[in-house]
Amino acid sequence: MHRLRALLLAGFAALGGLALFVSRSDANPETVKLIAPGVWFREGDMDLGHCNNIIIEMKDYLIVVDANFPSGAKAAMADARRISSKPVKYVFDTHHHGDHLYGNLLWTRAGATTLAFQGVADELKRLEPARWEAAAKTRTDVAELHQAGPEPPKQDIKEEIFVLNDGSRKVEFHHYGWAHTRGDGFVYLPKEQVLCTGDAVVNGPYNATMDANIGNWPTVLAAAGKLKVKAVLPGHGVPGGKELIAGQAEFMTELRKAVKAGKDSGKKLEEIQSSVTLPESVSRWVSEKSLKGQVRDAYNELSKE
Ligand SMILES: [Zn+2]
């Protein structure tokens, strides 16, 4: 698989698809990397729809960040077993999207407790099982489970912070409000200064804004940005430093600003979609493919105000 990808990428590069090659050159999909002692980052293969996972070792058990799609859950479970003989006790869903949560059932079957902020359960009630049914039509891993809908988290966190501390490590779960989704959760390791962001921060043009609050997103990131952070482990894309948080916030600010300017000058959505340009400083988050949808979502959000 990896060799095939390398060959394909080399082929693309030779054919002039150099941008693709360069932008993905530091990617290592479906591999596990040690970030700090007992903290591993598993990079999901976006071609398989997988999100990233983080595996955190406690004294007697493991915590996994995000359930992933069912196929990603199986792969992450196998990696967790390879890394440690300790059982996975908790799986934290950073938000309600299928690529972060549809694997819940597999983790609970394996004995783990799934947990998330209250907004995740609320969004599942509002949006499911429609999305699950649609996913089952295109994804065999979802169809194979033969379920009517996704399994909601077993435990809902109603406070804005929840802490697990077994003496060996302190793990904080934070909700700073509505950014990527209403239920966005961050996982923070204060001693290691590692922040797992789910899709509130992505490293690349992977921002899905259909359930977002683009206007509030930078506010949420400003709150997360107050933490002491050395490593940012995003929901999609490779790990980075604290600059990822500020960059992602700037992308949302610039997106909204550009769409608002177009709207205020009387342009129609389609006109803004075909003419919008964002500053070079946020180019890491911009792709032609994703920008149209992001402009539409920003436009709709502004229309409601
Ligand atoms: Zn998402």
Residues whose N, C-alpha, C, O or C-beta is under 5 A from the ligand:
A	BS01	ZN	H97 D199
